[in-house]
Amino acid sequence: MMNVGRTVSAALVLAALLVGLSGCQKQEGPAEHAGKEVDKAVEKAGQQIEKVGESIQDAAKGEKKDKQ
């Protein structure tokens, strides 16, 4: 019976630690937020450049695609 009590106690302590650690998330600052916005803009620009490159290749081959 003592082993069951120790196991339950250990489980409760572990659960309390996990709950405590999950509340310690670092808040995003203005620089990190700005960096994420720049990353999104660069990704979007890269996708547009890729589309333009494909259109140029298609035009060079004589193919015509509908604008999407």
N, C-alpha and C positions, 0 to 999 in steps of 0.2 A: 504494500500500500504506500510506502514511503516513495517508491520510484514513481508512482503515478502522480503524487503531489509535486515532486521535483520536476517532472516532465511538464505538468501544467504550469508551474511557476516559470520555467524556462520559456515556454511558449508565450506566456503573457509578457514577459520581459522583452522577448524578441519582437512581439507585435507592437509594444509601446515604442521601441526604438525605431521600427519601420515607419510608424505613424509620425514620430517626431522628425525623422529625416526627410520624409516626403514634404513636410511643411517648410523646408529650408531651401526652396528653389530661389535662385538668384533672379532678381527682377531685371528686365531688359532696360538698359540705359538709352539715352538719345543717340549716342554714336552707334550702338549695335543696331538700333532700329533703322538708322540712316543707311548703314551698311547693307542690311537686308533689302531695303528699297533699291539700292544701287544694284545689288545682285539680280533682283527681279527685272530691272530695266535692261541690264546687260543681256540677260537670258532672252528677253523679248526681242531685243535688237538683233541678237544672233539668229533667232528663228526667222525674222524678216529678211535678213541678209541671205540666209539659206534659201528662202523662197525665191528671192530675186536671182540668185545664182542658178537655181533650177530653171527659172523662166528664160534666162539668157542661154543656157545650154539647149533648152528646147527650141528656142528661136534659131540658134545656130544650126540645129539639125533640120529646121524647116517645119517643126511641129508647132501647133498652136493650142494652148490650153485656155480653158475658161478661167476668168478671174474668180478667186474664191475669197 
